[in-house]
């Protein structure tokens, strides 16, 4: 299991956990799945991050000569090279 370091801004994590996504975060943690810190940011300020979420979804799932699986593999490889859990 990959252990995530505590988030730098505790208020972001605690506010996100208290919001609508809190149950999802609790379920992930209960299953031993580390919660990517970017998800706390998305849940903390959803209106500010919805454009980034749509961009990411389009990038990873939109029309492309690469399949979504190939794009996920590239992202996972890059994250590993950067020592960042994916």
N, C-alpha and C positions, 0 to 999 in steps of 0.2 A: 504494500500500500504506500502511496506517495503521500507524505505529510506536508501540507501547505504551511508556510510560515504565516504567523498572524498578519493580518492586514495592517498597513501603516496607520490608516485613519480608522480608529475603533468606532467612531460614530457612524461611518458608512456601513460597516458590517452590522452593528447592532440595530440601526434603523432599517436596513434591508431585511434583517431577520424578523423584525416586528411587523413588516408589511405583508402584502399579498403573496409574495414569493417565499415567505418564511417557512411555510410547511414543506415546500419543495426542498429548501436547504436542509431542514431538519431530517427529512427522509433520506437525502443523499448522505448526510453525515452518519445516520443510523446504519446505512448499508456499507459504510467504510469508503464512500466515494468522496474524494476531496472536492470541495466547491471552488471552482475557478474564481479568483478574486474579481475578475471583470464582471461576473454575474452580480456580485454585491453592488458594484457601481451602477450597473443597469437597473437594478431594483431600487437603488437609493434615489436616483433621479431619472425615472423612466422617460419623461418628456424630453429631457436633454440628450438621452442616449438612443431614442428610438430610430433616429436617422442612421446611427452607427450600426444598430441591430439590422435594419433593412439592408444597408450596404453589405454587411457581412453575409447575410442570408443570400443575397443576390450573387455575391462573389463565389460562395461555396456551392450554391444550388442552381444558379441561373444557367442559361445557355452558354456552352463552352465546348471547345474541342476536347477538353479533359472531362472525364466522368467525375461525379461528386466524390467517389472513392479515391480517385487519383489525387484530387485536390486535398482531401483529408490526409492522405499519405504524405503529400508534400508539406502540409502544415505540421503534421506530427514529427516528421524528420527535422524540419526547421526548428521546431520547439525543442526537440531533443538536443540538437547542436547548440542551442542557446541555453541549455540547462534549465528549461522552463517546462513545467508539467503541462501536458496538452490534454 
